[in-house]
């Protein structure tokens, strides 16, 4: 197969796309990241308009029929184990069977049997379905319908209650019967009907036999669709319509459109659309098709279809499959594969040479459609899970895998929160940030007037965020120009942004002036209660006074004595050193840990030059023994950290790997009982004595923000940590996923879990099935992702957080048994509901 693929690559390099199954190690080429992804596994993706002017029924994760209202997607679980199918897209159909659940109604004529509406139905509701009990051999029940059509599908949901005799169905008034193989659970059984006003029905061969019947259906079409419930008249279920604009991503010269689908039937020979791009009309489009005999792709120009799918393999029902179309100026080619069969390379097809000159991409492609055609006549009749668009052609050397796993190397498995296995409670003010003293002195960033930054913080990190003031600009000689006005401005900011949180204030140890320390502490205590402030005598003695532990201890002890004398209730921390020297510094003080409010340390593992690799960044947290000073218990706090010191590195600190890195810290440290996790920032160039640029690692920026303050990627991770603060950690078990998938779970006051699940892999996807040990039905999810680890434009549920913390997105609900797909350097917060 490798040789054949290679030969075809030579033939079709310009337009080829192929999809081998399973991610074999034979295929090692890099798969380009898609330009756009529309994930339909949890409902309507952001930016898509979805309509259906009628209710629709499908099966939920518990196997029960559910009915959703107009314009609401039906997330279906009627596929094979583990049953998840996706968002259902079906043709418009009418059920002509009246009273299709209540067979006691006079529209049904029973002979030799007793009929009662006394059974639990396929929706799990009591007395919603009917029972048929034969009182004589060959007992029957019939209904004559008002319908005509050569392709009618008649379906019955039936289960056996008692007996072993033959149970049969008909679509032609008993001219012929089809046996049903029944069990104690509902199964769906199908016969066909033709002509005008057919008579449908059921026959029980043996007296005394009893069955349950529900959701009888007659619909005109080549395949059966989901149940349409009726009473006194036929009921129409409309088709879905879903579309989005192509603005900003469509490439008319070359591209690849790919769909992941599960069809419920192979009966249809119609050319059904999984996805298509068109000009707003029905005559010009690029489409991915899913019919039984023509899976693949086509270009339709001025109403003429140019197919490339004539020899692709036959579509299999209830199998997750990928179908793709790739186009350029030379024409179109397509590919199909599913979990039962590899794509056979000889079935990779291009448009015949005689058509290539005609099958150029139509102009004016304005709209992408999902699960149906522009005119609404070519519905998928199955489930859509995901659609991707690649700018440019995928060649045969760029072969994504077929099904789960989603791409080569994808891991698939579960993350389960074990609610009975409890640990420490994360402090309510665990998450926060560290800022430079000079940012208070030299700017109005942290003042009551900066409402945009206040709102950003209060919305996503508040109300209990903890703020540290210090850094390199803390220890200067002469000392920073701290005044009461400076503190007042900071108080106004903190009261608006983090009213429930505390602060750490760094005094200037560099000047060795305990009286000045008392003065500066007095300014702070004029505005903040002593219970909310921790004072540090200096910054990073291991760097500013390397090796001189006794000299630092003398300064600290003099500050401690003077501050305690002036303000008896004052809280003082130590030592703002690194992890390795923290214990030595604390033991050098006369106060000792019992009289200190925090054992505070800093952590930076790499500098900006030489610039680290993403792989090195993602391996940082795992290289540290975070339990080294665990004897300090709940006083242990990481009060300044970032992935790269000296302001960070552009292209790393401001990219999608940053929130993964901060979440890795929380996953490693919070279970150990750490008091704080504070990420460092420098908002004004020159505010640090060691470098002159604004920090690339800041959580907020004014760049491209219209005069306000917008988040950088790292804030997306910080805000999720804030959401679980104040709650008790529970253990979690991870099964089937690689070591780059990690999780932190807590037990909410409701008794359900909330889990943050990260994929710290820089190359491979992870398909995660979230779960908790307690029963649950739905969960709200918040998926944060970019286009790879070095993307600087991350979004949450497809929508970016804007200036001042504005966000137009919403949580995405999933049902139990539904997966969440995590691309490289992405994460999801799963909030389990009762």
Number of C-alpha atoms within 10 A of each C-alpha: 10 10 8 11 17 15 14 18 19 12 11 17 16 22 26 28 29 32 29 26 25 21 21 12 9 9 16 12 14 12 16 14 14 16 16 16 17 19 22 21 24 21 21 18 18 17 12 15 14 18 16 19 15 17 17 26 22 23 23 22 22 15 15 16 20 19 18 14 13 15 16 18 24 24 29 28 26 22 20 12 9 11 18 25 28 28 26 29 27 25 23 21 19 19 25 25 29 25 23 28 26 25 25 17 16 10 17 19 15 21 15 17 23 16 21 16 21 14 19 17 23 24 19 15 12 12 15 18 25 23 26 27 22 24 17 17 16 18 22 21 21 21 23 20 17 13 19 16 15 13 15 23 22 25 25 23 21 28 21 21 17 14 15 14 14 16 24 20 26 24 27 19 18 17 8 10 17 17 14 17 13 18 14 12 12 18 17 15 18 20 17 19 24 17 12 13 16 20 18 26 23 25 26 27 18 19 17 17 23 24 22 25 29 30 26 28 28 31 26 22 18 17 20 23 23 22 25 25 22 21 13 11 11 19 17 19 22 19 23 26 22 19 21 17 16 18 11 7 12 22 16 17 14 21 21 28 27 29 28 25 29 29 25 22 19 18 14 16 13 17 21 25 27 36 32 26 25 25 18 16 15 15 17 23 28 27 31 33 31 36 25 21 19 23 31 33 37 29 32 22 20 12 12 12 17 22 25 25 26 17 14 23 22 15 21 20 17 19 20 25 25 30 26 30 34 35 30 21 15 20 26 33 30 33 30 34 30 26 18 13 15 16 20 18 21 12 16 26 23 25 21 15 11 8 13 15 11 16 25 20 22 18 12 13 21 15 19 24 24 29 33 27 26 25 12 17 16 22 27 30 30 28 30 28 24 21 23 18 22 21 20 22 24 26 20 26 20 19 23 25 26 28 23 19 20 23 22 26 17 23 22 19 17 19 24 21 28 20 21 12 12 15 16 17 20 26 20 20 24 26 29 28 24 24 25 23 26 24 22 24 20 14 13 15 21 24 22 19 13 17 18 19 26 25 19 24 26 21 17 23 25 25 20 23 28 28 25 25 23 27 24 20 23 24 24 13 12 9 18 17 12 16 13 15 11 19 22 18 19 21 21 18 22 28 17 20 26 24 17 16 21 22 23 21 23 26 28 27 25 20 16 21 15 22 14 16 22 20 16 20 21 16 17 24 17 13 15 18 12 18 12 15 24 20 26 27 30 29 26 20 24 19 11 16 14 11 11 12 17 13 12 24 20 15 19 26 17 16 25 25 14 16 24 14 12 14 14 11 12 20 21 24 26 27 29 30 27 20 20 15 16 22 20 12 23 22 12 16 21 15 17 12 17 9 11 20 19 28 28 26 23 23 20 15 15 18 15 16 11 8 14 15 10 17 14 12 19 22 15 16 22 11 9 13 13 16 16 12 15 14 10 18 15 18 19 23 23 25 29 27 21 24 28 22 19 22 26 25 21 13 16 24 30 24 25 30 32 30 31 29 24 23 27 22 18 24 20 19 21 22 18 19 22 27 24 29 27 25 26 28 25 26 26 18 13 17 25 25 15 11 14 14 16 19 27 23 29 25 27 24 20 16 12 10 13 10 11 19 26 25 25 25 30 26 23 27 27 25 21 21 25 22 17 26 21 17 19 20 28 22 18 23 13 18 14 14 18 18 11 18 23 21 25 25 29 29 25 17 9 9 14 20 30 26 27 25 25 30 27 30 25 18 18 21 24 30 22 25 18 26 24 21 14 15 12 15 14 18 24 18 23 22 23 26 26 21 20 21 27 20 17 20 15 26 21 22 20 21 16 20 22 16 22 23 20 15 14 12 15 14 15 18 18 23 22 20 20 25 20 21 22 25 27 26 31 30 29 25 26 25 22 29 17 12
